[in-house]
Amino acid sequence: MTKQYAIDLAKRLYRDNNRSYFVVEDPQSQECRVVEKAEVERDHLNRYVVFSIETYD
């Protein structure tokens, strides 16, 4: 999906679920996807994050 669509989707998911979401970009295909915080931490995706919207406990 495009970067802007992924960002908009992450914002909507955040509002609906009150959870942290990240948009990561695949360096080879330039495609973006929305992932949750657990996946970012588990797969070490920090360097690919182009947008994040987070909740703080």
Order of alpha helices (4+ residues) and beta strands (2+ residues): alpha-beta-beta-alpha-beta
